[in-house]
């Protein structure tokens, strides 16, 4: 089983607060027999499937539909699914929350709490929050990259989800950096959790929902001003991050030219002097 007995008991207890129907759509990729260029295998898909099947069994309010990613392209496009494994959460207000990767650690905790929030029939934002939300004029997508081992990532993910559940103009995607490090590397992420708004990196660390929504309003009204005034993350809530380095490949030993060796000019593994070059046989000769 994906969940231990104590974890199932804790989740079941939290699910007692669910108020209405909750729909989970899980997008899966079965193991391939043949490697497809540009489409890496996602070995965590099987674990994710088991996890969501177990979660769905913990509450009568939850329904689970499983889609094979490559066989459901119309559905994938309609739901705007960009990778697998992915679960899309929809509750009473039908405001989508997407979690990418097999949730673990603090991201799993955030996802469970987001499910309960999504099932709530009536949200009660503050007067200030309602005023800011009413000014949003176009859809905005939030993307949160975080580590399952970082408690701030769980809080940041939940903050983004909470903001999304208050407005039909917002959507949230949460990515586990352990499985999607290429997104962080491609986007220039240097600290986690990393918050993207409309695919632009704006904050590293925990941004409260009110501050987040206030910035989104500014971003929509005046992008130039918004870029100069990024949302403020809580001090000390960011952790430095570097993309994992690929394993060093060992070079095959270079064969030594027997003539060079006989002449006593076989080299050792030292740097080539400036203005010189090494031949395939190991000789150091002047550049010409």
N, C-alpha and C positions, 0 to 999 in steps of 0.2 A: 504493500500500500504506500501511496505517496505521503500520507499524513499519519503521524503517530496517534495513539489513542488519546493522549492528553491534548494534542492539538485539535483533534476532532471535537472533543468536549468543549474546549474554549470557543471554537468557532460556532458550534451549535448554540452555545449560550449567547454569543453576540447576535446570532441570527434570530433570537427571540424578539429583537427590536424591529424586525422587518415589518413594514406596515402594508405592503401591497405586492403584487406580482413583480418578479424580477426575472428578466430574460438574459441568458448568457448565450452568446454565439461564439463558438470556438473554431478558429481557423487553423487547420492541421496540415502537416506535410508528412506523408508516409515515407519510410526509407526508400531510397531509389536503388535500383539494381545497376543503373548506369549513371555515371557522373555527367551532369549537364553544365557546360561552361557558363559562368556567371550566375549560377544558382547553387550556392553551397548547401550542403546537407545541414539540417538543424536537428541534431540528436536529442535536444531537449524537448522536442515535440511530444514524444511518447510520455515523458514524465508529466508534461503540462496536461496532456489529455487525461491521464489518470487522476491528476490533481483536481481538474474541473469536474470530472465525473463524481469524485468523492464529495466535493463541495456541494454539488447539486443535490446529493442524497441527504444533506444535513438539514434541509428545509423544504417543506411542501410548497413554499412560495416560489421556489426557484425552478425554472425550466432551462434545459440545456439542449442546444442544437449544435451538431458538429458538422463542419464543412471541410471537405478536402480542398485545399487551396487551389491546386491546379485544375480541378474539375468543376470549380464554382466561380469562374472568372466574372460572370455577370454580378453575382452576389458580392464578390470581392471589390469590384469597382463601385458598386452602389454604396457599400459600407466604408469605402476609402481605406481598405486594409493594405498596408505597405510592406508587410513582411510577416513571417510566422516564427514561432507560435504567437498567436494573438487571441485574446478574449475581448469581446465587445460587450459591455454591460449597459443594459437599458432598463430603466425603472418606470415609475408612474409618469414622469414628465417626458420620457423618450429623449433624453439628452445623453448622447453616447460618450462613454468612457472606454478607452482602449488601453490594455496592458499587454506589452510585448515581452516575450520571454516566459520561462517557467517561473512564476513568482516564488520568491524565497525570502526568508528573513524579514527585514523591515518593509520590503515592498509587498510581501504577502499580507502583512498586518494592515498596510495601507489599503490594499485592494479589498480586504474583507470589510473594513470600515467604510470604504467608498460604496460597496454594495448596499450596506445598510442605509447610507445617506441617499442613494439613488432610489430606494424603495419608499422614501418619505413622500406622503401625498401633498403636504403643504410646507413650503420653505418660508422662513421668516427672516429675510435680510433686514439689516438696519436701515434707517431712513437714508443715511448717507450712501450706503451701498445701493439702495434702490434708485437713488437719484443718478448715480454714476452709471449704473447698468442701463437706465432709460436712454442715455445718450449714445450708446453703442449703435452704430449704423450699419455695420457689415460683419459677416462671420470672421472670427479670429481663431486660429488654432494654437493651442499651447502644447509644447513638447517638453517633457521633463526626462532628463537622463540622470539616473542615480544608481548607486550600488546597493545591493541587498544587505550588505554588511554595515551600512551607514544609517544610523537612526534619523539623521537630518533628511536623508533621501525619502524615507517613509513619510515624514511630516510635510516635506515639500510636495510630494505626489498627492497627498491628501488635500493640501491647500489648493492645488490646481484643480483637483476634482470638485472640491466644494464650490469654487468659483464657477466652474462649468455648469453645475447643477442649478445655479441661480439664473442662468440666461440661455436662451436658445441660440444666441449669437456666438457661444463659445464651445470649443471641443478640446478634449485633452487626450494626449497620447503619453503613456509612461513607458520608458524603455529601460530594461535592466542592462547596465553597462557591461556586465560580465559576458553577455551574449551579443551585444551590439557595439563593441568597442570601435568598429569601423566608422560608426556615425560620429562618435566623439573625435576620432582622429581626423576625419574628413572636415569636421566643423570647427576645428581649432580649440576644442575644449581643453582647459588646463586645470579646472577645479570642478568638484561635484558637491551637491547636485547642481545640474546646469539647466537653466530655464530658457527655452526658445519661444519667441512669439512671432508667428508668421515666418517660421524658419530662420529667424535672426536670433543670435545668442545675445541675451540682454543681462542675465544675472547668474552668479554662482553663489549658491547658498539658499537658505530658506527665506522666501518672500511671502508675507502674509496675504491672504485673499483680498483684503481691502486695498492694500498697496498694489497688488497685482492688477486688479480691475481698474484702479485709478490710472495706472500707467497705460493700460490698454486703451482707455478713453483718450489719453493724451496722444498715444501712438496713432490712433485713427484720425484725430483732429489735426495734429501737427507732427508728422514723422521727424522732421528736422530737429524740432525742439526736444522730442522724445529721445532721440539718439544722444543728445547732450545731457539728458537727465534720466539715466537708467533707473529701474526700480531698486530700492535699497534692500539688500539682504541683511538678515540679522547678523551682527558681528560674531565672528567665530563659527559660523554655521557651514562654511565651505571647507572642503578638504582637497588638497592638491591631487592632481591625477595626470598620469602620462600613459599614452597608448602602450600596450604590451609590445615588447621588442620581439621580432621574429628570431627563431633559434639560429645561431651562427652556423653556417655551413662550413665544414672542414674541406679545405682544398686537397685535391689529390697531389701526392708528391710529384715534383717536377723531375723528370729523368735527367741525369747529368751526362752531358756529352763526353764520351770516353776520351776524346782527344784533349778536351779542356782539362779533364781530370788528370790525364797523364802529364799535362804541362804544369800541373800544380795550381791550376786556376779555378778549381771547383769552389763554389761559394758556400758560405754558411748563410743561415737565415738572418741576414742583416739588411738594413735599409740601403737602397741604391744611392750612391753619391750623386750630388747635384751635377747636371750636365752629362750624366752617364745613363745607360740603359742596360737591361739584362736580356740576353738572348734566351731562346727556348732551351738551349743547352746549359744555361747557367753562367755564361760569360758576362762580365761587365765590360761594356765597350762604350766609346764616346758616341753621343748623339750626332748624327750627320743629316 
